[in-house]
Amino acid sequence: MVDPKDPVAQGLGYVAEAAQADTSKYKTYAAGQACSNCALYGGKAGEAAGPCPLFAGKHVSAKGWCSAYAKKVG
């Protein structure tokens, strides 16, 4: 799992719970966004965590969020 204190995670504003996103710093965050519905998320529906190419070899929380969030289409 990605540690939110990891330098890459900090640079992207990653949090394990999307509701904890720093909305004063990351104005693009909107309620309902989470790793599980991000185009970069590689986990399966219903899984608690899954891989993300931004954090090579590590998993992110399905309920997490970072500033690279891109809504999954389809």
C-alpha positions in Angstrom: 0.0 0.0 0.0 1.1 3.5 -0.7 2.0 5.4 2.5 0.4 8.9 2.4 3.7 10.2 3.8 5.7 8.9 0.8 7.2 11.8 -1.1 5.4 11.0 -4.4 2.1 10.6 -2.5 2.6 13.9 -0.8 3.4 15.6 -4.0 0.1 14.4 -5.5 -1.9 15.1 -2.4 -2.8 11.4 -2.0 -5.0 10.5 0.9 -6.4 7.1 1.8 -9.9 8.6 2.4 -11.1 11.0 -0.3 -13.0 13.1 2.1 -9.7 14.1 3.7 -8.4 15.7 0.6 -7.0 19.2 1.2 -9.6 21.2 -0.6 -7.8 24.5 0.0 -4.8 23.2 -1.9 -6.5 21.0 -4.4 -9.5 22.9 -5.8 -10.2 20.2 -8.4 -11.4 17.8 -5.7 -15.2 17.2 -5.8 -17.3 15.0 -3.5 -17.8 11.5 -5.1 -14.3 11.4 -6.6 -12.2 8.4 -5.4 -9.5 6.1 -6.7 -12.1 3.4 -7.4 -13.7 5.6 -10.1 -10.5 7.1 -11.5 -9.3 6.1 -15.0 -5.8 5.2 -13.6 -7.1 2.8 -10.9 -6.4 -0.8 -11.8 -8.4 -2.6 -9.1 -11.6 -4.5 -9.6 -15.0 -3.2 -8.5 -15.6 -3.9 -4.8 -11.9 -4.4 -3.9 -10.6 -2.4 -1.0 -7.4 -1.5 -2.9 -5.8 -1.8 -6.3 -2.7 -0.8 -8.3 -2.1 2.6 -9.7 0.6 3.4 -12.3 1.5 6.6 -10.5 2.8 4.5 -7.6 4.7 1.7 -9.3 4.3 -1.7 -7.6 2.0 -0.3 -4.9 -1.7 -0.3 -4.3 -3.9 2.6 -3.4 -7.1 2.6 -1.3 -10.2 2.4 -3.4 -11.6 5.1 -1.2 -8.5 7.3 -1.7 -7.9 10.3 -3.9 -5.0 12.3 -5.4 -4.6 15.4 -7.6 -4.1 13.2 -10.7 -7.7 12.0 -10.5 -9.3 11.5 -13.9 -12.9 10.4 -14.1 -13.3 6.9 -15.5 -15.4 6.9 -18.6 -17.6 4.0 -19.5 
